[in-house]
Amino acid sequence: MTTETAPPRMRIVRHPLRYRLLEVKRVHRVTPGTVRVTLGGESLEDFHEQAPTDHVKVCFAHPGDALPVEPVVVDDTWMDAPVEPVTRDYTVRHYRRDARELDIDMVLHGTGVGSTWAAAAAPGMRLGILGPRGSEEVPFVHDWYLLAAEETALPALGRWLEMLPAGVRVIAFAEVPGPADEQHFGTATDLTLTWLHRGDAAPGSTDLLERAVRAADLPGGTGFAWVAGEANSLRPIRRHLRNERGLGKDQVDVDGYWKRGVVNHDHHEDEHTPHA
Ligand SMILES: Cc1cc2nc3c(=O)[nH]c(=O)nc-3n(C[C@H](O)[C@H](O)[C@H](O)COP(=O)(O)OP(=O)(O)OC[C@H]3O[C@@H](n4cnc5c(N)ncnc54)[C@H](O)[C@@H]3O)c2cc1C
């Protein structure tokens, strides 16, 4: 799918970098493997989010501590400090300014600070958030959008589907363990969403998304592809979209949200379009 004229570029909109200490107001199992944590606090009054992939650094307390270490931020820059906060990236699923509430959906994958915290989350617990540092704005001018995600990226997939313009063609694939892990997303788009079940296979170990993307029948016109999930499993998808589908750099955003065997994977180290 090549384009005759260059589509408008993605751009990063920067936001003032601010730390907020929040309290858990509600906890809800979205699916057997995902916990929705609703965080509240007056400091959310001037919180800002605007793009599908907006995310925050969630700051967890060190073992034995009641509160997270506050990151040192000077002039919108997160500085090195003698004691660093423990952080993980999570997508802003919903923000309700009037209620000063933020929802994040946390996958229970077994080990890790984030997953362990989420499994025990209860009202009254406290959590810090830093950011979003910026929003990756994709111009909503394309004729079609290809979206592919596994569980950790379903919050962002939901946001894409809620934010994309009414009537635009969207082909989406979502990998989850089984039917109980599927979610319903509201959308005004012309959506075909296919759920892919990996069954007992380990997360990040299958090529389900790759095979689905390879087989996708993409419409004509200009398109944009966003894919997020386990970093290694996404590499062939990125190559396919760029080399075989011929999508330009600004038409592809493939983001490794985590990497098998790696604690706190840094998604900026992967080759992908620039991120906030
Ligand atoms: C921009 C961005 C947005 C993200 N949004 C979300 C979100 O909204 N919800 C969400 O749940 N996650 C999200 N993630 C992914 C999340 O940051 C990682 O899964 C993170 O590693 C979780 O931290 P942890 O402390 O639980 O595990 P870590 O301590 O980082 O890792 C411990 C072990 O668990 C493995 N592991 C990590 N994640 C998974 C997984 N999903 N399944 C199986 N094994 C895993 C690691 O490979 C490692 O071996 C996002 C990541 C990015 C970069």
Ligand as a Chemical Component Dictionary entry (heavy atoms), coordinates in Angstrom:
data_LIG
# 
_chem_comp.id                   LIG 
_chem_comp.type                 NON-POLYMER 
_chem_comp.pdbx_formal_charge   0 
_chem_comp.three_letter_code    LIG 
# 
loop_
_chem_comp_atom.comp_id 
_chem_comp_atom.atom_id 
_chem_comp_atom.alt_atom_id 
_chem_comp_atom.type_symbol 
_chem_comp_atom.charge 
_chem_comp_atom.model_Cartn_x 
_chem_comp_atom.model_Cartn_y 
_chem_comp_atom.model_Cartn_z 
_chem_comp_atom.pdbx_ordinal 
LIG C1  C1  C 0 3.640  3.221   26.490 1  
LIG C2  C2  C 0 3.275  2.005   27.323 2  
LIG C3  C3  C 0 1.982  1.855   27.789 3  
LIG C4  C4  C 0 1.631  0.718   28.544 4  
LIG N1  N1  N 0 0.356  0.590   29.002 5  
LIG C5  C5  C 0 0.025  -0.478  29.770 6  
LIG C6  C6  C 0 -1.301 -0.601  30.320 7  
LIG O1  O1  O 0 -2.157 0.277   30.149 8  
LIG N2  N2  N 0 -1.575 -1.702  31.058 9  
LIG C7  C7  C 0 -0.626 -2.672  31.298 10 
LIG O2  O2  O 0 -0.942 -3.655  31.995 11 
LIG N3  N3  N 0 0.624  -2.572  30.805 12 
LIG C8  C8  C 0 0.967  -1.493  30.063 13 
LIG N4  N4  N 0 2.238  -1.384  29.571 14 
LIG C9  C9  C 0 3.167  -2.499  29.791 15 
LIG C10 C10 C 0 3.784  -2.467  31.177 16 
LIG O3  O3  O 0 4.506  -1.261  31.354 17 
LIG C11 C11 C 0 4.744  -3.672  31.295 18 
LIG O4  O4  O 0 4.038  -4.888  31.146 19 
LIG C12 C12 C 0 5.521  -3.672  32.584 20 
LIG O5  O5  O 0 6.632  -4.542  32.419 21 
LIG C13 C13 C 0 4.704  -4.142  33.781 22 
LIG O6  O6  O 0 5.518  -4.029  34.927 23 
LIG P1  P1  P 0 5.644  -5.173  35.998 24 
LIG O7  O7  O 0 6.280  -4.539  37.173 25 
LIG O8  O8  O 0 4.341  -5.847  36.186 26 
LIG O9  O9  O 0 6.656  -6.218  35.344 27 
LIG P2  P2  P 0 8.250  -6.047  35.217 28 
LIG O10 O10 O 0 8.875  -5.942  36.570 29 
LIG O11 O11 O 0 8.545  -4.950  34.259 30 
LIG O12 O12 O 0 8.663  -7.443  34.562 31 
LIG C14 C14 C 0 8.742  -8.638  35.327 32 
LIG C15 C15 C 0 8.676  -9.840  34.383 33 
LIG O13 O13 O 0 7.369  -9.891  33.836 34 
LIG C16 C16 C 0 7.427  -9.929  32.413 35 
LIG N5  N5  N 0 6.249  -9.192  31.901 36 
LIG C17 C17 C 0 6.040  -7.850  31.864 37 
LIG N6  N6  N 0 4.828  -7.563  31.345 38 
LIG C18 C18 C 0 4.279  -8.757  31.024 39 
LIG C19 C19 C 0 3.036  -9.135  30.452 40 
LIG N7  N7  N 0 2.100  -8.230  30.100 41 
LIG N8  N8  N 0 2.791  -10.450 30.287 42 
LIG C20 C20 C 0 3.704  -11.404 30.632 43 
LIG N9  N9  N 0 4.905  -11.108 31.185 44 
LIG C21 C21 C 0 5.168  -9.795  31.380 45 
LIG C22 C22 C 0 8.759  -9.269  32.047 46 
LIG O14 O14 O 0 9.214  -9.746  30.804 47 
LIG C23 C23 C 0 9.641  -9.711  33.189 48 
LIG O15 O15 O 0 10.166 -11.008 32.943 49 
LIG C24 C24 C 0 2.606  -0.264  28.833 50 
LIG C25 C25 C 0 3.929  -0.074  28.383 51 
LIG C26 C26 C 0 4.249  1.034   27.628 52 
LIG C27 C27 C 0 5.674  1.205   27.156 53 
# 
loop_
_chem_comp_bond.comp_id 
_chem_comp_bond.atom_id_1 
_chem_comp_bond.atom_id_2 
_chem_comp_bond.value_order 
_chem_comp_bond.pdbx_ordinal 
LIG C1  C2  SING 1  
LIG C2  C3  SING 2  
LIG C2  C26 DOUB 3  
LIG C3  C4  DOUB 4  
LIG C4  N1  SING 5  
LIG C4  C24 SING 6  
LIG N1  C5  DOUB 7  
LIG C5  C6  SING 8  
LIG C5  C8  SING 9  
LIG C6  O1  DOUB 10 
LIG C6  N2  SING 11 
LIG N2  C7  SING 12 
LIG C7  O2  DOUB 13 
LIG C7  N3  SING 14 
LIG N3  C8  DOUB 15 
LIG C8  N4  SING 16 
LIG N4  C9  SING 17 
LIG N4  C24 SING 18 
LIG C9  C10 SING 19 
LIG C10 O3  SING 20 
LIG C10 C11 SING 21 
LIG C11 O4  SING 22 
LIG C11 C12 SING 23 
LIG C12 O5  SING 24 
LIG C12 C13 SING 25 
LIG C13 O6  SING 26 
LIG O6  P1  SING 27 
LIG P1  O7  DOUB 28 
LIG P1  O8  SING 29 
LIG P1  O9  SING 30 
LIG O9  P2  SING 31 
LIG P2  O10 DOUB 32 
LIG P2  O11 SING 33 
LIG P2  O12 SING 34 
LIG O12 C14 SING 35 
LIG C14 C15 SING 36 
LIG C15 O13 SING 37 
LIG C15 C23 SING 38 
LIG O13 C16 SING 39 
LIG C16 N5  SING 40 
LIG C16 C22 SING 41 
LIG N5  C17 SING 42 
LIG N5  C21 SING 43 
LIG C17 N6  DOUB 44 
LIG N6  C18 SING 45 
LIG C18 C19 SING 46 
LIG C18 C21 DOUB 47 
LIG C19 N7  SING 48 
LIG C19 N8  DOUB 49 
LIG N8  C20 SING 50 
LIG C20 N9  DOUB 51 
LIG N9  C21 SING 52 
LIG C22 O14 SING 53 
LIG C22 C23 SING 54 
LIG C23 O15 SING 55 
LIG C24 C25 DOUB 56 
LIG C25 C26 SING 57 
LIG C26 C27 SING 58 
# 
